Amino acid sequence: MEQITLIIEDLNHLREMLASDEICTHSAVAGTILVQLYTARNEGAWLQAVAVEIEKALPAVVVGVTTVGEIAGGSSLSGKTVAAFSFFRSSQADPIILSCRPGEELMVGRSLAHKIERLGVNVKGMLLLATPLSINVHYVLRGMAESSLCFPVFGGGAGDYASMNISFVSYGSTSLSGGIVAVVLSGPELHVEQLACLGWKPLSKEMTITSTDGMLVKSIDGKPAFSIYQYYLGISNDDTFSVSAIEFPLLLQREDECLARIPVAVEKDGALRFLADINTGEKVRLGYGNPEMIIDDSKRAQQRMESFVPEAIFLYSCGTRRFLMQEDVELETGPFEKIAPTAGFYTYGEFCGTSNNLSLLNGNLVVVGLREGPPRQRKRTVTAADTIIADPVPNDPYAHKHMKIIARLLHFIEVVTTELEHSNSELARLSVTDKLTQLYNRLKLDEMLTRELCRAKRYGSKFSIILCDIDYFKSVNDLYGHQVGDKVLVEFAKVLKNNLRKSDVLGRWGGEEFLIIMPENGIEEAEMLADKLCKRISEHEFPVVKQVTCSFGIAAYQTGDTEDTLLARADKALYEAKQGGRNRIMLYMVL
């Protein structure tokens, strides 16, 4: 496999390059030629015109996409049209183009999978290009995942430099503002290696997505989603929103993977429109790219690619990374050119995964290596024509200052955010904790009791409560003082806690009285636990006073119960235990 990357100025310039010895030599021995066009010109007609000229000169599969930046020779370009020519010796490239209107995405995904199955080839990988500004690509991927196919998928979403309203993908002389283009790669000698790098760090506190509708996030923490960007970042709801918010995606954890989601527009009701899916109930934080992490991730990707020994490398990088890194962006793209010829584009969303487990990514750099046959170590020769970034001067304190300043500010924000979260967490814990015994307080017990009642009413489940009171505790305070009384209460709480299940809820109800809530347990199980606790307490040696006893009142939930009626029965049972001589258990049964 060989790869040549050209920067096209105009059609006449293209014709001259197509007639060059280099192109003619490689095309003469190639079994298949794949050409990827990446262009800043957001015109379907331009993609068509370039493809027609290439097809006149070569028997090539030509696919194209509009971009928010181009990559050639490892360098980032702007306002260009780049053509990446891949000359395969023995591999096959089968193109598929499917138009799609809103609402048809699931069907289009299924159709794509069906067409791939009908090819009857051993798929080694698939290049996928789509128009996420006009269709919900998430559902296209979901439709494709319904098949039994499983192979690597890579590529990106078409972008638009200006309006962010329309973008194009193309195959040959056909271009689409709504649809997908796929190139199915197969062949016994073809090998594909792909990986994704993120490098975004959380800035804000954790928040919850509370309402969504497709690619719209309506509310976060019960507030209009846009208000989060307005409050934390001071971003206005105007024509500059997408440019202002592009560096601050929402970060979410899905299984073991950190995902970024970038808003592209604000709706009239304050909802935010995204290009990739976010689900109701997911936890998110505002994020910002950490340049040091981005470069470190890129270095790891370079090491992996060096081990793979590719003959060509494609980079599909989110436009956000270019916006964030500015002139430093080539620190992550440039070194790949030293491994193999490199080309790619800046996207509106990236693909990296398998056909049955694939989502539209945001904020990532997707690196794809291809080669035919076994690894063949060869030193990459960088010519004067290659636009590779120069190596930085060692120990230059003024080099890449933009990146260094951002990294320090991010570290500062992360530390401050962590401190605030720890403080808030501690305040929340203290608000529901009894200061003396460190058990739940009355406020938290009321909350837990209400929760169990709601669950029992909704699902018909059972639960019981136990009220327990230390016998003759007033005499402990009178004889030994309140400090000893406090020590007895603390020790008593430990005995109770050490003899409960993890699912049981224990708290100090007031004074020397404690409440136990037992989910999924009837009155018989509650009586068994109370009997166990009664024995443990009578056998335990307490500070100074040595021995204490306790009385127990038990009640189980009955249909129609409220907090007051259930507690009243338990309190009456406890009163009867006290009146009956103490150090005993009483049950209040409803017949």
Salt bridges, closest charged atoms under 4 A:
GLU2 OE2 - ARG378 NH1 3.88
GLU43 OE1 - ARG41 NH2 3.25
GLU53 OE1 - ARG15 NE 2.97
GLU53 OE2 - LYS56 NZ 3.54
GLU104 OE2 - ARG101 NH2 2.99
GLU146 OE1 - ARG110 NE 2.70
GLU193 OE2 - ARG304 NE 2.70
GLU267 OE2 - ARG273 NE 3.22
ASP277 OD1 - HIS138 ND1 3.52
ASP277 OD2 - ARG254 NH1 2.90
ASP277 OD1 - ARG261 NH2 3.32
GLU282 OE1 - ARG254 NH2 2.94
GLU292 OE2 - ARG408 NH1 3.23
ASP297 OD1 - ARG300 NH2 2.30
GLU311 OE2 - ARG89 NH1 3.74
GLU311 OE2 - ARG376 NH2 2.42
ASP328 OD1 - HIS400 ND1 2.77
GLU332 OE2 - ARG321 NE 3.08
GLU337 OE2 - ARG380 NH2 2.29
ASP386 OD2 - ARG380 NH2 3.81
ASP391 OD1 - LYS338 NZ 2.79
GLU414 OE2 - LYS201 NZ 2.97
GLU421 OE2 - ARG285 NH1 2.58
GLU426 OE2 - ARG429 NH2 2.77
ASP434 OD1 - ARG508 NH1 3.39
GLU447 OE2 - LYS444 NZ 3.17
GLU447 OE2 - ARG451 NH2 3.20
GLU452 OE1 - ARG455 NH2 3.06
ASP469 OD1 - LYS578 NZ 2.65
ASP471 OD1 - LYS578 NZ 2.89
ASP478 OD2 - LYS474 NZ 2.96
GLU491 OE2 - HIS540 NE2 2.85
ASP504 OD1 - ARG501 NH2 2.64
GLU520 OE2 - ARG455 NH1 2.96
GLU525 OE2 - LYS462 NZ 3.97
ASP531 OD2 - LYS535 NZ 3.49
GLU541 OE2 - LYS546 NZ 3.42
ASP561 OD1 - ARG569 NH1 2.78
